[in-house]
């Protein structure tokens, strides 16, 4: 007696990976995610490798995880993968503060984000 198998959340030719608690604001992370949307995975990996943005290394790690999921868990061909979707969400915000002049208090918000990357296998045009 076992439980029913969970249905797949993605299509048969897709795989995805998710990174949580990335220490950057969603707005900054979305700039890097927009850089790789719709590109082939090898081009996206090279763009992330040479990007000057600090968070690009964490995005690269998430993309490599999605590629590994596609290859190992779903048996997809790595050479024909494309970044189908990359979306960003909010996570928690640490609230810190700093004393300011005249008894006031300056708020310091330290936001966290999460990133989801979905890769899709495309048919090669001959």
Secondary structure, 3 states (H helix, E strand, C coil): CCCCCCCCCCCCCEEEEEEEEECCCHHHHHHHHHHHCCCEHHHHHHHHHCCCCCCHHHHHHHHHHHHHHHHHHCCCCHHHEEEEEEEEEEEEEEEEEEECHHHCEEEEEEEEEEEEEEEEECCCCC
